[in-house]
Amino acid sequence: MRSRRQWPGRVTLGYISVLTVAFIMAMLAAWSSLAEGMEGSAYDWMFRTQPPKAETADSVIVAFDEKALGATGGMRNIRRTLATALERIKSESPAVVVIDIVLPDATDTGDDIILERALAATPNLVLGSEVVPNADRWEDPQPAFRQHAKAVGHVHASPDPVNRKIPLEVIAGRDRRWAMALEAFRLRSGAAVIEESLDSLQVGQTTIPTRRETGRALYIRYVSGIPQISVVAPSFAGVRGKVVFIGVTAQSAARDRLMTPFGRMMTGVEIHAQAYETMAHGQFLAPASLSSVAAVCLLLTVAAGCIFAFLSGWAAYLTAGALLLFAQVIPHLAFSRGSIFPYLAPAAAAWLSVFAAAAWQYFVVRRQLRKSESDRARYQQAIHFVTHEMRSPLTAIQGSSELMGRYNLNDAKRKQMVEMINSESKRLARMIQTFLDIERLTDGQMDIRSEAFDAADVIGPCLERARPLAERKQIELHVAEIEPLTLSGDRELMEYAVYNLLTNAVKYSPAETVVTISAKRDQNNLRVSVRDQGIGMDEKELRSIFQKFYRTKKAEASGEVGTGIGLSIVEQIVNHHGGRMEVTSEPGRGSCFTMVLPAAASKLVSQ
Ligand code: ADP
């Protein structure tokens, strides 16, 4: 048997389906609630391992720290202390002054008048505003203060519980406020407006990647080294030309102490200064788009599929290991390029698809191995049978020729021997020819002859040849109906097919039964049927009988000699003529094999 080179069932529809399921499961896992906590921790880890480039800080924090509150009489006097500090800061010419203390209500009038005067004298002033808890409105600075501000920005952060980002935009009621840090950045850049698009904000020359649907989240690149000066410090020389953030840092008074990805607590004013630094240095981080995440995951799945389809053994496992490693590294690579890539999605896609592909190939390869082993066993059986079959004409030829050589035979005897040698050697030649044809037919190398012949001319000789076999079992060969039809195709192959169906029907039927043959036209087809009252087959057996070397258990047990190749050849012959085989069968009741040939291969003889 010639073996043809092929991918042994490696990339099949089943394989692709299994990988698709793995991909979908990975996507579902990546967007499940399980993923959320994990993504946060992974983000913090990358954040710590890949700190931003060190830059000189462009901002300064002027802090109401413990010392300042102690020295100035605490939060009660905060407005007076703030006013004094503003006067001193102003004389150092800062670029922008941001006050992270919401000043909504009027207090002691004396303090408010001093503060208003100080605010009026402060250039590029940004005041803070916050949303009233559980109410959809803003708590703005009182109008007397507000009139002196260049901008009013919101003071909100977004702890989750770690404060990785701040919303650059917050809407309450009908009013929208930009974050204080963003307003400070706008004033510092000298830009008049903040231009908006769906996925970014434009401030002067700087494009801030931030999507509208995320509330304009800005991921903060926390840096160390933003200088902090106490609001009661003897000198404010450090604020010259800088963006100054004034706020409360004293542990006893600061309301807004939040966790950062570094695992340290930070006050609100520090977080806003950090957000400002992120914008000032353009060190932005933006989440990767959904489509790019899905595309990367799909590529990983395809890669896993290819690895197990085209490699095997250790080579496949090692390459798959490298793929898994790469999947873990992807978020780190993306992070170093300013993109926040989910951690779970590529990992899940790679692990699930590698697992699915490896399992699939393992089981498929094992099944194929088992199948090829049983094919080989059956093939050997067939070879034994063939050699056995060939031996009988050979023995007859050998014996006759020996007799002729050794003895002086009379003419009649000699003639009989010669005829015997002649017919047996012809039988042998036919046998060899049939086996060669079968092999070539299987390999698709044989040209099918195309000649026109009557169906009756094929069926008749087959019946004659099968009759002795049937008579031995007292089986009646009944011709039901043979319509006058002309077939076009290979007559010898057709004869082979019909003869095979007839002998099978006889072989697998008990004595004293009837085998019926018919040939009719049905719409565009010609149907040649052989019906028996034999052992029959169940559904499962029916599915396998056209496989090479397959024999049912009942057939094996019947004692009838067989190879299990006949039907596979019959089917190939019919297929080569553009037709198909139909079989109906019932265990113990009998079977009906029908060759359905298209009208193209048959034509009705006009009478
Ligand atoms: P063989 O007859 O040499 O075993 P075939 O390829 O002709 O091989 O048939 C394959 C198998 O199909 C048989 O072994 C038998 O199990 C089953 N089979 C074929 N024809 C019949 C039939 N008419 N009735 C019952 N079983 C059949």
Residues whose N, C-alpha, C, O or C-beta is under 5 A from the ligand:
A	BS01	ADP	N504 A505 Y508 G534 I535 G536 I545 Y550 R551 T552 A555 V561 G562 T563 G564 I565 G566 L567 S568 S591
